[in-house]
Amino acid sequence: MAFTAFSTALSSLSAHATAVDVVGNNLANLSTPGFKASTVVFHDLVTQALGLGETQVGLGTGRPLTIRQFSQGALQSSGGNLDAAIQGDGFFIVRDYTGATLLTRAGNFRVDEEGNLLTATGDQVQGWTESGGVVDTNAPIGTIVVPVGSLRAPSATTEFSLNLNLNASAVVGEPSASFSTPIEVVDSIGAAHVVTVNFTKTAANTWDYEVTIPGGEVTAGTPGTPYSLGTGTLTFDDHGLLATPAAPATIAVPVAGLASGAADLAIDWDLYDPDGTSRLTQYSQTSAVAAVSQDGAPAAQLVKVGLGAGGTIMAQYSNGEQKVVGQIALAAVRNPDSLIAVGNNNYIQTARTASPAIGMPETGGRGKIVSQSLEASTVDIAQEFTNLIVLQRGYQANARVVTAVDEISQETMNMKR
């Protein structure tokens, strides 16, 4: 019996020591982003039956099991442009230097010199990268590559619009009957040109227009003299709305022979909103422009890359333009407790792990990606210290069993004297 008690107590000492190691690992990762705390589960070994089975003596405890608790960690604002936190279920998908697929909840990302989106420990973040101006989330996932130090090519103006009012009370022939507004357009090499739209009232509810460009900017023009790009007439109905040209008309404004050497411009002047509402009105108010827009953009330098809503990767350029250049993918795992931690905040699948379902955030049960935030560790310091006290007492109690059995063995040996 004494030898059985020795092994029973020793099994418990070993188990409690392992459990203390688990608590120590939890506390060591108190500040690790996305870390999930583990709990320890003890289980007894098979019991030994004495006699007819009326007396059973256990043979101690086995090596304790550790179960990782994938509960939601608190989301903490980090301010990092590429930091991401998952609110809900799911994992970020990464690949290590060997090409192995790993899962992680830690979203403190960075970009290397080649534009690869990486975790803090250098693993490549998986998702979709923009190609041909489109981020195809139906394609297979791959390493997200963002533009680094790139110069964005200019885009020539193809359309412009003016939201303005022309004074219905203007008197023909007086200064109030004339109104002009400039709009800056961009050519194919990124050079800017100022196009001016001039309005002149010729009769009640009738205005002539002329679109001009400085003569020195086109080969057919004369420097210092406006060069006409087109003329026409606008009429308004008795409610002050544009009547002709009728919706959904646009006015062509071609710009040929640019002195900059750029390609000819074919610009459409949009007179109506997509729903058919006139952008031009004629009310008894001072002629004024409310809004001007055009779709051209000059060449621009990349200013920064950051994480947008829903895990989109946004590139911001010096001209103010923002463009989606990537999308982070998430993997949903039905039984995440079967995953095995491999360090660097990563997990790998086991034979018991259900196949991850990969897709967009906030679809198929996957959680939401929150930008400029990190998920905090789920370690509860108060709970871990409480567990540490209990485990320490358990170790001490079993150490006393060893001492007691040693004394019983000594007394047994003394019986033959």
HELIX and SHEET records of a PDB file:
HELIX    1   1 ALA A    2  ALA A   28  1                                  27    
HELIX    2   2 PRO A  175  ALA A  177  5                                   3    
HELIX    3   3 GLY A  215  GLU A  217  5                                   3    
HELIX    4   4 ALA A  309  GLY A  311  5                                   3    
HELIX    5   5 PRO A  336  SER A  338  5                                   3    
HELIX    6   6 ILE A  381  ASN A  414  1                                  34    
SHEET    1   A 2 SER A  38  VAL A  41  0                                        
SHEET    2   A 2 LEU A  65  ARG A  68 -1                                        
SHEET    1   B 2 THR A  47  LEU A  50  0                                        
SHEET    2   B 2 THR A  55  GLY A  58 -1                                        
SHEET    1   C 2 LEU A  75  SER A  77  0                                        
SHEET    2   C 2 SER A 373  GLU A 375 -1                                        
SHEET    1   D 2 ALA A  84  GLN A  87  0                                        
SHEET    2   D 2 LYS A 368  SER A 371 -1                                        
SHEET    1   E 6 GLY A 142  THR A 143  0                                        
SHEET    2   E 6 GLN A 124  THR A 129 -1                                        
SHEET    3   E 6 PHE A  91  ARG A  95 -1                                        
SHEET    4   E 6 THR A 101  THR A 104 -1                                        
SHEET    5   E 6 ASN A 346  ILE A 348 -1                                        
SHEET    6   E 6 ILE A 340  GLY A 343 -1                                        
SHEET    1   F 5 GLY A 142  THR A 143  0                                        
SHEET    2   F 5 GLN A 124  THR A 129 -1                                        
SHEET    3   F 5 PHE A  91  ARG A  95 -1                                        
SHEET    4   F 5 LEU A 330  ALA A 332 -1                                        
SHEET    5   F 5 ALA A 357  GLY A 359 -1                                        
SHEET    1   G 2 PHE A 109  VAL A 111  0                                        
SHEET    2   G 2 LEU A 117  THR A 119 -1                                        
SHEET    1   H 6 GLY A 142  THR A 143  0                                        
SHEET    2   H 6 GLN A 124  THR A 129 -1                                        
SHEET    3   H 6 GLN A 322  ILE A 328 -1                                        
SHEET    4   H 6 THR A 312  TYR A 317 -1                                        
SHEET    5   H 6 ALA A 300  LEU A 307 -1                                        
SHEET    6   H 6 LEU A 151  ARG A 152 -1                                        
SHEET    1   I 4 THR A 250  VAL A 255  0                                        
SHEET    2   I 4 LEU A 265  ASP A 270 -1                                        
SHEET    3   I 4 GLU A 159  ASN A 165  1                                        
SHEET    4   I 4 LEU A 280  THR A 281  1                                        
SHEET    1   J 4 THR A 250  VAL A 255  0                                        
SHEET    2   J 4 LEU A 265  ASP A 270 -1                                        
SHEET    3   J 4 GLU A 159  ASN A 165  1                                        
SHEET    4   J 4 ALA A 288  GLN A 294 -1                                        
SHEET    1   K 5 SER A 178  VAL A 186  0                                        
SHEET    2   K 5 ALA A 192  ALA A 203 -1                                        
SHEET    3   K 5 THR A 206  PRO A 214 -1                                        
SHEET    4   K 5 PRO A 226  PHE A 236 -1                                        
SHEET    5   K 5 LEU A 242  THR A 244 -1                                        
END                                                                             
